[in-house]
Amino acid sequence: MKTSAAPPTDLLPERNKYAFEIAYDGGHFAGWQAQSNGRGVQDAIERALRELGEGGTRVAGAGRTDAGVHARAQVASAALRKDWEPDRLLLALNFKLRPYISIMKAERVSQDFHARRSARSREYRYFIWNAPSVYPHIAPYVYTLPIRGMDWARAAEAAKLMTGAHDFRAFCRKSDCPDKTERTVIKSRLVKKGNLVVYRVEANAFLTNMVRIMTSNLLEIAKGKRDEAWLAGLLSGEDRTRSAQTIPPEGLFLWRVTY
């Protein structure tokens, strides 16, 4: 006998809704999203929930980080069968998930809360180590740039150009670019302290590879290969081929989600 497909678990009103703040080392995963090979962060969390008796639970994340991208504060939501005490749920999940994923916070939320749809903005940070040598303790979490003589002050001024509503088509992986590529950037700031350079960007939403391409374009300006007029042109919806290459993922963190 044919039966209709079960509705998504996070829409069942009789279930208990929870939100989680999650930190993970993206170098050990193929991205946030569930993968056919089971190597997504989402896969690991759903597997841990199954082991706790929450079979069939789907976890929704606030952002789909790419393979190799880390998170300090990814947010996820899930509807569970059992009425868990948040602290007990946090400890039980961390026992299953360590060492590369940590649930930093767990709390009950309203039934209409959804980690992605309820989010107002997301902030990413890209970390660059600008020196010939890098401490091995931080090497997996920064992009090492040994080039001397970078004009970081000029790159910092250029970063401000990306604030506001723009067409970011030139900042999206071509194979994954949607029809609508306008996004609103709330904050775009590059700062340098010693050898560490940090690019902070907050927006209502992001395109695939968008932050890594934004950072790469700022590096072109810091190297003196491009200027601010070139960057301004990219923000008018130019083709991806006009933009710089995508910088590696290891320096990128999903830093904060605002609701």
C-alpha positions as CSV (number, residue, x, y, z in Angstrom):
1,M,0.0,0.0,0.0
2,K,1.3,3.4,-1.0
3,T,1.7,5.9,1.8
4,S,2.3,9.7,1.5
5,A,5.8,11.0,2.4
6,A,6.2,12.1,6.0
7,P,6.2,15.9,6.6
8,P,9.6,17.4,7.6
9,T,10.2,16.8,11.3
10,D,10.9,20.5,12.0
11,L,7.3,21.3,11.0
12,L,5.6,18.8,13.4
13,P,3.9,20.9,16.1
14,E,4.0,18.1,18.7
15,R,7.7,17.9,18.7
16,N,10.1,19.9,20.9
17,K,12.1,22.6,19.0
18,Y,15.7,23.3,19.8
19,A,18.4,25.6,18.6
20,F,22.1,24.9,18.8
21,E,25.2,27.1,18.5
22,I,27.9,24.9,16.9
23,A,31.6,25.3,16.4
24,Y,33.5,22.9,14.1
25,D,36.8,22.3,12.4
26,G,35.8,22.4,8.7
27,G,39.1,20.8,7.6
28,H,37.6,17.4,8.6
29,F,34.4,17.8,6.6
30,A,33.1,18.2,3.1
31,G,31.0,21.2,4.2
32,W,28.0,21.8,6.3
33,Q,25.4,20.2,4.0
34,A,24.6,16.5,4.2
35,Q,26.7,14.6,1.6
36,S,26.1,11.3,-0.2
37,N,29.3,10.1,1.5
38,G,28.1,11.1,4.9
39,R,31.0,13.6,5.4
40,G,28.9,16.7,6.0
41,V,28.7,18.4,9.5
42,Q,24.9,18.0,9.2
43,D,25.4,14.3,8.7
44,A,27.5,14.0,11.9
45,I,25.0,15.9,14.0
46,E,22.0,13.9,12.6
47,R,23.9,10.6,13.2
48,A,24.6,11.7,16.8
49,L,20.9,12.5,17.3
50,R,19.9,9.0,15.9
51,E,22.2,7.4,18.5
52,L,20.3,9.4,21.2
53,G,17.0,7.9,20.0
54,E,16.0,10.9,17.8
55,G,15.9,8.9,14.5
56,G,14.6,10.7,11.4
57,T,15.4,14.1,12.8
58,R,16.6,16.7,10.2
59,V,18.8,19.5,11.3
60,A,18.6,22.9,9.5
61,G,21.7,25.2,9.5
62,A,21.9,29.0,9.2
63,G,24.5,28.8,6.5
64,R,25.9,26.2,4.1
65,T,29.7,26.4,4.7
66,D,31.8,24.9,1.9
67,A,34.3,22.0,2.3
68,G,37.2,23.1,4.5
69,V,35.4,26.2,6.0
70,H,35.2,26.4,9.7
71,A,32.5,27.8,12.1
72,R,32.8,29.5,15.4
73,A,29.1,30.0,15.8
74,Q,27.0,28.1,13.2
75,V,23.3,28.0,14.3
76,A,21.1,25.0,13.7
77,S,17.6,24.0,14.6
78,A,15.8,20.7,15.0
79,A,12.5,19.3,16.2
80,L,13.0,16.4,18.6
81,R,10.6,13.8,20.0
82,K,11.9,13.9,23.5
83,D,11.7,16.9,25.9
84,W,15.4,17.3,26.6
85,E,16.9,19.5,29.3
86,P,19.1,21.7,27.1
87,D,22.3,21.2,29.2
88,R,21.8,17.4,29.2
89,L,21.3,17.5,25.4
90,L,24.4,19.5,24.9
91,L,26.5,17.1,27.0
92,A,25.1,14.0,25.2
93,L,25.7,15.4,21.8
94,N,29.2,16.6,22.6
95,F,30.1,13.1,23.8
96,K,29.1,11.7,20.4
97,L,30.5,14.5,18.3
98,R,34.0,15.3,19.7
99,P,36.7,16.2,18.8
100,Y,35.9,18.1,15.6
101,I,32.4,19.4,16.4
102,S,31.3,21.1,19.6
103,I,27.8,22.2,20.6
104,M,28.5,25.4,22.4
105,K,24.9,26.2,23.4
106,A,21.6,24.5,23.2
107,E,18.2,26.0,24.1
108,R,14.5,25.5,23.6
109,V,12.9,27.7,20.9
110,S,9.5,28.4,19.5
111,Q,8.0,26.1,16.9
112,D,8.3,28.8,14.2
113,F,12.0,29.3,14.7
114,H,14.1,28.1,11.7
115,A,17.9,28.5,11.8
116,R,18.1,29.7,8.2
117,R,14.8,31.4,7.5
118,S,14.7,33.3,10.8
119,A,18.2,34.7,10.5
120,R,18.6,38.4,9.8
121,S,22.3,38.4,8.9
122,R,25.5,36.3,8.9
123,E,29.0,37.4,9.7
124,Y,32.1,35.7,8.2
125,R,35.7,36.3,9.0
126,Y,38.7,35.4,6.9
127,F,42.1,35.2,8.6
128,I,45.4,35.8,6.7
129,W,48.8,35.3,8.2
130,N,51.1,37.7,6.3
131,A,54.7,36.4,7.1
132,P,57.3,34.0,5.7
133,S,56.7,31.6,8.6
134,V,53.5,30.6,10.4
135,Y,53.0,29.0,13.8
136,P,52.0,25.3,13.3
137,H,49.2,25.7,15.9
138,I,47.3,28.1,13.7
139,A,48.4,27.0,10.2
140,P,45.2,25.0,9.5
141,Y,43.1,28.0,10.3
142,V,44.7,30.8,8.4
143,Y,45.7,31.6,4.8
144,T,49.5,32.0,4.9
145,L,50.7,34.8,2.6
146,P,54.5,35.2,2.7
147,I,54.6,38.2,0.4
148,R,56.1,41.4,1.9
149,G,55.2,45.0,1.0
150,M,51.4,44.5,0.8
151,D,49.4,47.7,0.9
152,W,46.9,46.7,3.5
153,A,45.7,50.3,4.1
154,R,44.6,50.6,0.5
155,A,42.8,47.2,0.7
156,A,41.1,48.4,3.9
157,E,39.7,51.4,2.1
158,A,38.6,49.3,-0.9
159,A,36.8,46.9,1.5
160,K,34.4,49.7,2.4
161,L,33.2,49.9,-1.3
162,M,31.5,46.5,-0.8
163,T,29.1,47.8,1.8
164,G,25.5,48.3,0.7
165,A,23.3,46.6,-1.9
166,H,25.3,45.4,-5.0
167,D,25.1,42.7,-7.7
168,F,27.7,40.2,-6.6
169,R,27.6,38.0,-9.7
170,A,31.3,38.3,-10.1
171,F,31.7,37.0,-6.5
172,C,29.9,33.7,-7.0
173,R,31.1,30.3,-8.2
174,K,29.8,30.2,-11.7
175,S,28.3,26.7,-11.6
176,D,26.2,27.6,-8.5
177,C,25.2,31.2,-9.3
178,P,21.4,31.8,-9.0
179,D,19.4,34.1,-11.2
180,K,19.3,36.8,-8.6
181,T,22.7,37.8,-7.3
182,E,22.0,41.0,-5.4
183,R,23.0,40.9,-1.8
184,T,23.2,43.6,0.9
185,V,26.4,43.9,2.8
186,I,26.0,45.4,6.3
187,K,29.7,45.5,7.2
188,S,32.9,45.1,5.2
189,R,36.1,45.8,7.2
190,L,39.7,44.7,6.8
191,V,42.0,45.2,9.8
192,K,45.7,44.3,10.4
193,K,47.4,43.6,13.7
194,G,51.0,42.5,13.5
195,N,51.2,39.6,11.0
196,L,47.5,38.8,11.3
197,V,45.0,40.3,8.8
198,V,41.3,39.8,9.3
199,Y,38.5,40.5,6.8
200,R,35.1,40.9,8.5
201,V,32.0,40.9,6.4
202,E,28.4,40.7,7.4
203,A,25.4,40.5,5.0
204,N,21.8,39.5,4.8
205,A,22.8,36.4,2.7
206,F,25.8,35.1,0.8
207,L,26.4,33.5,-2.6
208,T,28.6,30.3,-3.0
209,N,32.3,31.2,-2.4
210,M,31.3,34.9,-2.1
211,V,33.5,35.8,0.9
212,R,36.5,33.9,-0.4
213,I,36.3,35.8,-3.7
214,M,35.7,39.1,-2.0
215,T,38.9,38.5,0.1
216,S,40.8,37.5,-3.0
217,N,39.9,40.7,-4.8
218,L,41.1,42.7,-1.8
219,L,44.4,40.9,-2.0
220,E,44.8,41.9,-5.6
221,I,44.4,45.5,-4.5
222,A,46.8,45.0,-1.6
223,K,49.4,43.6,-4.1
224,G,49.0,46.6,-6.4
225,K,47.7,44.5,-9.2
226,R,44.2,46.1,-9.3
227,D,42.6,49.3,-8.2
228,E,39.4,50.6,-6.6
229,A,37.8,51.4,-9.9
230,W,38.1,47.7,-11.0
231,L,36.5,46.6,-7.8
232,A,33.6,49.1,-8.2
233,G,33.0,47.7,-11.7
234,L,32.8,44.2,-10.3
235,L,30.0,45.3,-8.0
236,S,27.8,46.3,-10.9
237,G,27.1,42.6,-11.9
238,E,30.1,41.9,-14.1
239,D,30.8,38.3,-15.1
240,R,32.8,35.9,-12.7
241,T,35.7,35.8,-15.2
242,R,36.5,39.5,-14.5
243,S,37.1,38.7,-10.8
244,A,40.1,37.2,-9.0
245,Q,40.5,33.5,-8.3
246,T,38.8,31.9,-5.2
247,I,41.1,32.0,-2.2
248,P,41.5,28.7,-0.2
249,P,38.9,27.8,2.5
250,E,41.1,27.2,5.5
251,G,41.1,30.9,6.6
252,L,37.4,31.3,6.6
253,F,35.0,31.1,9.6
254,L,31.3,31.5,9.9
255,W,31.6,33.8,12.9
256,R,28.1,34.9,14.0
257,V,24.5,34.6,13.0
258,T,22.1,37.4,14.0
259,Y,18.3,36.9,14.7
